[in-house]
Amino acid sequence: MAGRINDDDVKAVRDAVPIDAVVSEYLQLRNAGGGNLKGLCPFHDEKSPSFQVSPSKGFYHCFGCQAGGDTLDFIMKIDHLSFSEAVERLAGQAGITLRYEEGGYTAGTSGRGERIRLVEAHKAAALFYAEQLGGAEAEIGRKFLAERGFDQAAAEHFGVGYSPAGWDHLTRFLRGKGFSDKELITSGLAQDSRSGKPIDRFRGRLMWPIRDISGEVVGFGARKLRDDDNGPKYLNTPETAIYKKSQVLYGIDLAKKEIAKTSRAVVVEGYTDVMACHVAGVTTAIATCGTAFGGDHIKILRRLLMDNATAEVIFTFDGDAAGQKAALRAFEDDQKFAAETSITVAPGGMDPCDLRLAQGDAAVSGLVEARTPLFEFALRHIVSRHNLENPAGRAAALDEAAPVVANIKNIAIQHESAVQLAGMLGIRDEQFVVKRVAQLARWARERGNQPPQQQGRGRSQEAAPATPAPPGAGPALNLRSPAHRTERELLKLALQRPALVSPAFDAYGLDEFTAPPYAAVRQAIQDAGGASQDSDDYVVRVREAAPNDTVRALVTELTVEAIHAKTVDEVYAGVQLVQVRLRAVDRRVHEIQGTMARLGPQTPPEQQAAVQEELWVLQQYGRRLRNRGAEGL
């Protein structure tokens, strides 16, 4: 086995890769104030962003699901990696050579995590296939691309390659790179043969590398080129530890920045359609990989689109029956978006690739712009199935279509669509249809749905952010308590701006924090050496000193949560220090006064004098704090 990664190297990896750069590979981040960034949490569904990143501290925290940690924690959680796998991945990105406590400066392959090995195998395979595209045998593949309007530059941009027609060209190549037969089978790049020896899964095909949102190659799409190939037209990587077809979108690695920038995504049906769109300037195009567009795909896009009021998802489908069916299936998921959803169909039922060949790049851009709201498309499809020449047919169409309009969560769009539906049905009394839709919408709300003005497409204002709630604290924490709020602020200062509260903070006792979770954080700071010993890995040491995951999560939360002050300075820090100390003093004064009330006449005079002296000292100290503030500490 490779052994434990050197601690200094782990710290170097943490310092070398900014957390905001890593997180932004997976979701869109925008300014949250106080130097923090926010986005939609990738670990649970939410409509308003409660996921925050602190670039200065190197931590993230979700105030909705309580997920949190540093850069390594994020990579481990989102890509299901072990600690060593996460360190190795980020080290590779940063160009850092890792040292292992056993085995010197390089890790033996047996010690590498499975996911890392599978990704490395796919990366090597992608380079192998891309190189093969330039060979004589791949002429048929280059011809296929040329006939569809793609030159060498386009092929290189998308990493298109070619798999040789022999039985084990890739298998032998990857063996030479140190990969075992078991790894090749597990990766889906090879398969068992009748002889029991691995052979290449893809042979004599044009190859498209499929990358996840971070840009790692996790699978391939392979297109048949020869008539004597008895396999399917398209053959994809089977489900593996790194490739789940319902969770990947082809082209997302190239499109994600433009999707986040423009708040628009264009969903097409195939690899060449994605290529055609990007070459034509529609660089937000993506496609599913051998499966229908579904819930997991929606989650990926929502994190990039941030569900803002101008966000839009545009579907392009063929005009045939299969394309219409796909469009209606997409409409079933329409309400899972807060974005506008639209559909566009090319003239003659052409896909974007064919359209570009026939009419040029401008036609592809025009296709996207000539979109129709998806709910309007669904309404027209419903209406087309009924005979509108007689009252019974119009009534049946209204019965089926009105609930669709009622489910539109934006009231303004709902009203306009009801009027539009009346026109489609040929019903002159528009208000009859409007009232019918409003009645259905009201019934839906009464059954427990959220009011339309608070959610849905086209909303005019962003929903209020989630209220932070400490994890696992139970009734011990009450954010409505002034004492708990002040203790929380002081701990945030101690973690985020320790220089402002040092050295006074380190003299505070655990009993000065009335909430047990906050007392546990105070203890962790103390065990880590105190706030006065501020250093680059200060918060890391505090998290390591936490006694359990609950306290560790609270440390992360307090590190990321914004400090509630327009100006965070010594004055503000002093107020928090004084308030926490003053409340502790007042509590002790109250306890002593109770003790004095319980002292009977038989109490020795010296004991009474000692209690009275302690009371006097505390009262004087309390007055000094009230009169002089932080100077009185």
C-alpha positions in Angstrom: 0.0 0.0 0.0 1.1 3.6 -0.7 1.0 4.8 2.9 -0.1 8.0 4.5 0.3 11.3 2.6 2.7 13.7 4.2 0.9 16.4 6.3 2.9 19.2 4.8 1.9 18.1 1.3 -1.8 18.0 2.3 -1.5 21.6 3.6 0.3 22.6 0.4 -2.6 21.2 -1.6 -5.2 23.0 0.5 -3.3 26.3 0.1 -2.6 25.8 -3.6 -6.1 25.3 -4.9 -8.6 28.1 -4.0 -11.9 26.7 -2.8 -14.0 29.1 -4.9 -12.1 27.9 -8.0 -13.0 24.3 -7.2 -16.6 24.9 -6.2 -17.3 27.1 -9.3 -16.5 24.1 -11.4 -19.7 22.6 -10.2 -22.1 25.5 -9.6 -22.5 29.2 -10.2 -21.3 31.5 -7.4 -22.2 35.1 -6.9 -21.4 37.7 -4.3 -23.0 37.1 -0.9 -21.4 40.1 0.8 -18.7 40.2 3.4 -16.2 38.6 1.0 -18.3 35.4 0.8 -19.9 33.8 -2.3 -23.2 31.9 -2.5 -24.9 29.5 -4.8 -27.5 26.7 -5.0 -26.3 23.8 -2.8 -25.2 20.8 -4.9 -26.0 18.4 -2.0 -29.8 19.0 -1.7 -32.6 20.6 -3.7 -33.3 24.3 -2.9 -34.8 27.2 -4.7 -32.9 30.0 -3.0 -29.1 29.8 -2.4 -28.1 28.9 1.1 -24.7 27.4 0.2 -21.9 29.8 1.0 -18.2 29.8 0.3 -15.5 31.8 2.2 -12.5 32.2 -0.2 -10.4 33.9 2.5 -10.9 31.1 5.0 -11.0 28.2 2.5 -14.3 26.8 3.7 -17.9 26.2 2.5 -21.1 25.7 4.4 -24.7 25.1 3.5 -27.2 26.7 5.9 -29.9 24.4 4.5 -28.5 20.9 4.8 -25.5 21.7 7.1 -22.9 20.3 4.7 -19.6 22.0 5.1 -15.8 21.8 5.2 -12.8 22.8 3.3 -11.8 22.2 -0.4 -10.9 18.6 0.2 -14.2 17.9 2.0 -16.1 19.4 -0.9 -14.3 17.2 -3.5 -14.8 14.1 -1.3 -18.5 14.7 -0.9 -19.4 15.8 -4.4 -17.3 13.2 -6.3 -17.6 10.4 -3.6 -13.8 10.3 -3.1 -11.7 9.1 -0.2 -9.5 11.7 1.6 -6.4 10.4 -0.2 -8.2 10.4 -3.6 -9.3 14.0 -3.1 -5.7 15.1 -2.1 -4.3 13.3 -5.2 -6.8 14.9 -7.6 -6.1 18.4 -6.4 -2.4 17.7 -6.2 -2.5 16.7 -9.8 -4.3 20.0 -10.8 -1.8 22.0 -8.8 1.3 20.2 -10.0 2.3 19.1 -6.5 4.3 15.9 -6.1 3.0 14.1 -3.0 5.2 12.4 -0.5 4.0 9.3 1.3 5.1 8.2 4.7 5.8 4.8 3.3 7.1 4.3 -0.2 8.9 7.6 -0.9 7.7 10.2 -3.2 5.3 8.2 -5.4 2.3 6.2 -4.6 2.1 2.6 -5.7 -0.9 2.0 -8.0 -2.4 -0.4 -5.5 -2.8 2.4 -3.0 -4.7 4.7 -5.4 -8.4 4.9 -5.0 -10.6 3.2 -7.6 -12.2 6.4 -8.9 -8.9 8.1 -9.4 -7.6 5.1 -11.3 -10.8 4.9 -13.5 -10.5 8.6 -14.3 -6.8 8.2 -15.2 -7.6 5.3 -17.4 -10.2 7.3 -19.3 -7.9 10.3 -19.6 -5.2 8.0 -21.2 -7.8 6.4 -23.4 -9.1 9.8 -24.6 -5.6 10.8 -25.6 -5.1 7.5 -27.3 -8.3 7.8 -29.4 -7.6 11.4 -30.3 -4.1 10.4 -31.6 -5.6 7.5 -33.6 -7.9 9.9 -35.5 -5.0 11.1 -37.5 -4.1 7.6 -38.7 -4.8 6.0 -42.1 -7.4 3.6 -40.7 -9.4 6.6 -39.3 -10.0 8.1 -42.8 -13.6 7.0 -42.6 -14.0 8.8 -39.3 -12.5 12.0 -40.6 -14.7 11.8 -43.7 -17.8 11.4 -41.4 -16.8 14.6 -39.5 -16.1 16.5 -42.7 -19.4 15.5 -44.2 -21.1 17.0 -41.2 -19.1 20.3 -41.4 -16.5 19.7 -38.8 -12.8 20.4 -39.4 -9.7 19.2 -37.5 -10.0 22.2 -35.1 -13.5 21.3 -34.2 -12.5 17.7 -33.6 -9.6 18.8 -31.4 -11.8 21.2 -29.4 -14.2 18.4 -28.5 -11.5 15.7 -28.2 -13.1 13.5 -30.8 -11.1 10.4 -31.5 -11.1 7.0 -33.2 -11.0 3.5 -31.8 -9.0 1.1 -34.0 -10.8 -1.9 -35.4 -8.5 -4.5 -33.9 -9.5 -6.5 -30.8 -7.2 -5.1 -28.1 -5.3 -2.0 -29.3 -6.5 0.1 -26.4 -6.2 -2.7 -23.9 -2.5 -3.3 -24.7 -1.8 0.5 -24.7 -3.4 0.9 -21.2 -1.6 -2.2 -19.9 1.6 -0.5 -20.9 0.6 2.5 -18.8 0.3 0.2 -15.7 -3.4 -0.5 -15.7 -4.5 -3.9 -14.7 -7.0 -6.1 -16.6 -9.4 -5.7 -13.7 -9.2 -1.9 -13.9 -9.9 -2.0 -17.6 -13.0 -4.2 -17.2 -14.2 -2.1 -14.3 -13.8 1.1 -16.2 -15.9 -0.2 -19.1 -13.1 0.4 -21.6 -12.6 -3.3 -22.1 -14.8 -6.4 -21.8 -14.3 -10.1 -21.3 -14.0 -12.2 -24.4 -14.8 -15.8 -25.0 -11.2 -16.7 -24.4 -11.3 -15.0 -21.0 -8.9 -12.3 -22.0 -10.0 -8.6 -22.1 -10.7 -7.0 -25.4 -11.6 -3.4 -26.3 -15.2 -2.5 -25.9 -15.0 0.1 -28.7 -13.6 -1.0 -32.0 -13.6 0.8 -35.4 -15.8 3.7 -34.2 -15.7 7.5 -33.9 -15.2 8.4 -30.3 -16.6 11.3 -28.2 -15.1 11.7 -24.7 -17.9 12.4 -22.2 -16.7 14.7 -19.4 -18.3 15.5 -16.1 -18.9 19.1 -15.1 -15.3 19.4 -13.7 -13.8 18.4 -17.0 -12.8 14.8 -16.1 -13.3 12.2 -18.8 -15.7 9.6 -17.3 -17.0 7.8 -20.4 -17.3 7.7 -24.2 -19.9 7.8 -26.9 -19.0 5.7 -29.9 -20.6 6.1 -33.4 -20.7 3.2 -35.9 -18.9 3.9 -39.1 -19.0 0.7 -41.1 -21.8 -1.4 -42.5 -20.2 -4.6 -41.3 -20.4 -3.3 -37.7 -23.4 -5.2 -36.2 -23.6 -3.2 -33.1 -25.9 -0.3 -32.3 -25.6 3.0 -34.1 -24.3 4.6 -30.9 -22.6 2.7 -28.1 -21.9 4.3 -24.8 -19.8 3.4 -21.8 -21.7 1.1 -19.4 -22.7 2.3 -15.9 -19.5 2.4 -13.8 -18.4 4.0 -10.5 -17.7 7.2 -12.4 -20.2 7.1 -15.3 -24.0 7.4 -14.6 -25.7 8.4 -17.8 -28.6 10.0 -15.9 -26.1 12.3 -14.2 -23.9 13.5 -17.1 -24.5 16.1 -19.8 -22.3 16.0 -22.9 -20.6 19.4 -23.4 -21.3 20.6 -19.9 -17.6 21.2 -19.3 -17.4 23.5 -22.3 -20.7 25.2 -21.8 -20.9 25.7 -18.1 -19.2 29.1 -17.9 -21.4 30.6 -20.7 -24.5 29.0 -19.1 -23.7 30.7 -15.8 -22.9 34.0 -17.6 -26.0 34.2 -19.8 -28.4 32.2 -17.6 -29.4 30.2 -20.6 -28.9 26.5 -21.5 -29.7 24.9 -24.9 -30.5 21.1 -24.7 -30.0 19.2 -27.9 -30.2 15.5 -28.7 -26.8 14.4 -29.9 -23.0 14.9 -29.9 -22.9 16.3 -33.4 -25.7 18.7 -32.5 -23.7 20.0 -29.6 -20.7 20.4 -31.8 -22.8 22.2 -34.5 -24.2 24.6 -32.0 -20.9 25.5 -30.4 -19.2 26.0 -33.8 -22.1 28.2 -34.8 -21.7 30.3 -31.7 -24.4 28.8 -29.5 -21.9 27.8 -26.8 -24.5 26.9 -24.1 -25.5 23.7 -25.9 -25.4 20.4 -24.1 -27.0 16.9 -24.6 -27.9 13.9 -22.7 -26.0 10.7 -23.2 -28.3 7.9 -24.4 -31.1 8.7 -21.9 -34.0 11.1 -21.6 -33.6 14.5 -19.9 -34.5 13.9 -16.3 -34.3 15.0 -12.7 -30.5 14.6 -12.2 -29.9 16.7 -15.3 -32.2 19.4 -14.0 -30.1 19.5 -10.7 -26.9 20.1 -12.7 -28.5 23.0 -14.7 -30.2 24.6 -11.7 -26.8 24.9 -9.9 -25.5 26.8 -13.0 -28.5 28.9 -13.7 -29.1 29.8 -10.1 -32.9 29.9 -10.8 -32.8 33.7 -11.3 -35.7 35.5 -13.0 -34.1 35.6 -16.4 -32.8 32.0 -16.5 -34.0 30.0 -19.5 -33.7 26.4 -20.7 -34.3 25.8 -24.4 -35.0 22.3 -25.8 -34.5 21.4 -29.4 -36.2 18.3 -30.6 -36.9 16.7 -34.0 -40.3 17.5 -35.4 -41.3 13.8 -35.6 -43.4 11.9 -33.2 -40.4 10.8 -31.1 -39.3 14.4 -30.8 -42.8 15.5 -29.7 -42.9 12.8 -27.1 -39.5 13.9 -25.8 -40.7 17.5 -25.6 -43.8 16.5 -23.6 -41.7 14.4 -21.3 -39.5 17.4 -20.7 -42.6 19.5 -20.0 -43.5 17.0 -17.2 -40.3 18.3 -15.4 -41.0 21.9 -16.3 -42.1 22.9 -12.9 -38.9 21.7 -11.3 -37.2 24.7 -13.0 -37.6 28.2 -11.7 -36.3 29.1 -15.2 -38.3 29.7 -18.3 -38.5 26.6 -20.5 -38.9 26.8 -24.2 -38.8 24.5 -27.2 -37.7 25.1 -30.8 -38.1 22.8 -33.8 -36.1 23.3 -37.0 -37.9 23.6 -40.3 -38.4 20.2 -41.9 -37.6 18.5 -38.7 -33.9 18.9 -39.1 -31.6 18.7 -36.1 -29.1 21.5 -35.5 -26.3 19.6 -37.3 -28.3 19.2 -40.4 -29.6 22.7 -40.2 -26.1 24.1 -40.1 -25.1 22.0 -43.1 -28.1 23.2 -45.1 -28.3 26.8 -44.1 -25.2 27.8 -42.2 -24.3 29.0 -38.7 -26.8 31.9 -38.6 -29.7 29.4 -39.1 -28.6 27.6 -35.9 -28.5 30.8 -33.9 -31.9 31.7 -35.4 -33.3 28.4 -34.4 -32.6 29.1 -30.8 -34.0 32.6 -30.9 -37.3 31.3 -32.6 -38.3 29.4 -29.5 -41.7 28.8 -28.1 -42.6 28.5 -24.4 -42.7 24.8 -23.6 -46.1 25.1 -21.9 -47.5 26.7 -25.0 -46.2 23.8 -27.0 -47.8 21.3 -24.6 -51.1 23.2 -24.8 -51.1 23.1 -28.6 -50.4 19.4 -28.5 -53.3 18.8 -26.1 -55.7 21.0 -28.1 -54.7 19.3 -31.4 -56.0 16.0 -30.1 -59.6 17.3 -29.8 -62.3 18.2 -32.3 -62.8 21.9 -31.8 -65.6 22.1 -34.3 -68.2 21.2 -31.7 -68.9 22.3 -28.1 -68.2 18.8 -26.7 -64.7 18.8 -28.2 -63.9 22.3 -27.0 -65.1 21.4 -23.5 -63.0 18.2 -23.4 -59.9 20.2 -24.6 -60.5 22.8 -21.9 -60.8 20.1 -19.2 -57.5 18.6 -20.2 -55.6 21.9 -20.9 -56.8 24.1 -18.0 -54.9 22.1 -15.3 -51.7 22.6 -17.3 -52.2 26.4 -17.2 -53.2 26.3 -13.6 -49.8 24.7 -12.7 -47.9 27.7 -14.1 -46.7 29.3 -10.9 -46.2 32.8 -12.1 -49.6 34.5 -11.9 -49.0 37.0 -14.7 -47.9 34.2 -17.1 -50.7 32.0 -15.9 -53.3 34.7 -16.7 -51.8 35.4 -20.2 -51.7 31.7 -20.9 -55.4 31.3 -19.9 -56.3 34.0 -22.4 -54.1 32.3 -25.0 -55.9 29.0 -24.3 -59.2 30.6 -24.9 -58.0 31.7 -28.3 -56.7 28.3 -29.2 -60.1 26.7 -28.3 -62.1 29.4 -30.1 -63.9 30.3 -26.9 -65.0 34.0 -27.2 -65.6 34.4 -23.4 -62.0 34.7 -22.3 -63.0 35.4 -18.7 -64.7 32.0 -18.5 -61.4 30.3 -19.2 -59.5 32.7 -16.9 -61.8 32.0 -14.0 -61.7 28.2 -14.6 -57.9 28.3 -14.5 -57.8 30.5 -11.4 -60.2 28.1 -9.6 -58.0 25.1 -10.4 -54.9 27.0 -9.2 -56.7 28.0 -6.0 -57.7 24.4 -5.3 -54.1 23.4 -5.8 -52.9 26.0 -3.3 -55.5 24.9 -0.8 -54.1 21.4 -1.0 -50.8 22.6 0.3 -48.9 24.0 -2.6 -46.9 27.1 -2.2 -48.6 30.4 -3.4 -47.7 31.2 -7.0 -46.2 34.5 -6.3 -43.5 32.9 -4.1 -42.1 30.5 -6.6 -41.9 29.5 -10.2 -40.7 30.8 -13.5 -40.5 34.5 -14.2 -40.6 35.5 -10.6 -39.9 39.2 -10.1 -37.8 38.9 -7.0 -35.5 36.4 -5.4 -36.8 34.4 -2.5 -35.5 35.2 0.9 -32.4 33.2 1.9 -32.7 30.4 4.3 -32.3 31.3 7.9 -29.1 29.7 9.3 -29.8 26.9 11.8 -26.9 25.3 13.7 -26.6 21.5 13.1 -27.6 19.0 15.6 -27.9 21.6 18.4 -31.5 20.7 19.4 -33.2 22.9 21.9 -29.9 24.0 23.4 -29.6 26.7 20.8 -32.0 29.6 20.4 -31.1 32.2 17.8 -33.9 34.4 19.2 -32.0 34.6 22.5 -29.9 37.9 22.7 -27.3 36.0 24.7 -27.0 33.2 22.1 -26.8 35.7 19.2 -24.0 37.6 20.9 -22.1 34.4 21.7 -22.4 33.4 18.1 -21.1 36.7 16.8 -18.1 36.5 19.2 -17.3 33.0 18.0 -17.5 34.1 14.4 -15.1 36.9 15.2 -12.8 34.5 17.0 -12.7 32.2 13.9 -12.8 34.7 11.1 -11.1 37.8 12.6 -9.1 36.4 15.6 -6.8 39.5 15.8 -9.8 41.7 16.6 -10.7 39.7 19.8 -7.3 38.6 20.9 -5.8 38.3 23.5 -9.0 39.0 25.5 -11.0 36.1 24.0 -8.5 33.4 25.1 -9.2 34.4 28.7 -12.9 33.7 28.4 -14.1 30.6 30.3 -16.4 27.9 28.9 -19.1 28.9 31.4 -19.3 32.3 29.7 -21.0 30.6 26.7 -24.5 29.6 27.8 -25.3 27.4 24.7 -23.5 24.0 25.0 -22.7 23.9 21.3 -21.0 27.3 21.5 -19.1 26.2 24.6 -17.9 23.2 22.6 -16.6 25.5 19.9 -14.9 27.6 22.5 -13.2 24.5 23.9 -12.1 23.5 20.4 -10.5 26.9 19.9 -8.7 26.5 23.2 -7.6 23.0 22.4 -6.2 24.3 19.1 -4.0 26.8 20.8 -6.3 29.8 21.2 -7.3 32.6 18.9 -4.1 34.5 19.7 -2.0 31.9 17.8 -3.6 32.9 14.5 -2.0 31.2 11.5 -2.8 30.0 8.0 -4.1 26.7 9.2 -5.8 28.1 12.4 -9.4 27.1 11.4 -8.1 23.7 10.2 -6.6 23.1 13.6 -9.8 24.2 15.4 -11.8 21.7 13.2 -9.4 19.0 14.0 -9.7 19.7 17.7 -13.5 19.5 17.6 -14.7 16.4 19.5 -17.2 15.2 16.9 -18.7 15.9 13.5 -21.5 18.1 15.0 -19.1 20.5 16.6 -16.9 20.4 13.5 -19.8 21.3 11.3 -20.7 24.2 13.6 -17.1 25.5 13.4 -17.3 25.5 9.6 -20.7 27.2 9.7 -19.4 30.0 12.0 -16.3 30.4 9.8 -18.4 30.9 6.7 -21.4 32.8 8.1 -21.3 36.5 7.5 -20.6 38.7 10.5 -23.7 40.9 11.1 -22.0 44.3 11.0 -21.5 46.8 8.2 -18.1 47.6 9.6 -16.2 44.8 11.3 -13.6 46.5 13.4 -12.2 46.7 16.9 -15.2 48.7 18.1 -17.7 46.0 17.0 -15.5 43.2 18.3 -15.2 45.1 21.6 -19.0 45.3 21.9 -19.4 41.5 21.5 -16.6 40.8 24.0 -18.2 43.1 26.6 -21.7 41.8 26.0 -20.7 38.2 26.5 -18.6 39.0 29.6 -21.2 41.3 31.1 -24.0 38.7 30.8 -21.6 36.2 32.5 -21.0 38.7 35.3 -24.7 39.4 35.7 -25.5 35.7 35.9 -22.8 35.3 38.7 -24.1 38.3 40.6 -27.6 36.8 40.5 -26.3 33.4 41.7 -24.4 35.1 44.7 -27.5 37.1 45.6 -29.4 33.9 45.8 -26.7 32.4 47.9 -26.8 35.3 50.3 -30.5 35.0 50.6 -30.1 31.4 51.6 -27.4 32.1 54.2 -28.9 31.7 57.7 -27.9 33.4 61.0 -25.8 30.4 61.8 -23.4 31.1 58.8 -19.9 31.9 60.0 -19.1 35.6 59.7 -16.0 35.0 57.6 -18.1 33.0 55.0 -20.6 35.8 54.8 -17.9 38.3 54.4 -16.3 36.3 51.5 -19.6 36.1 49.7 -20.3 39.8 50.1 -16.8 40.7 48.9 -17.2 38.5 45.8 -20.5 40.2 45.1 -19.0 43.7 45.6 -16.1 42.9 43.2 -18.4 41.6 40.5 -20.7 44.6 40.8 -17.8 46.9 40.5 -16.5 45.0 37.5 -20.0 45.1 35.9 -20.2 48.9 36.3 -16.7 49.3 34.8 -17.7 47.3 31.8 -20.9 49.3 31.3 -19.1 52.6 31.7 -15.9 51.9 29.8 -16.8 49.1 27.4 -13.8 47.1 26.1 -11.4 49.2 28.0 -12.9 47.8 31.2 -12.1 44.2 30.3 
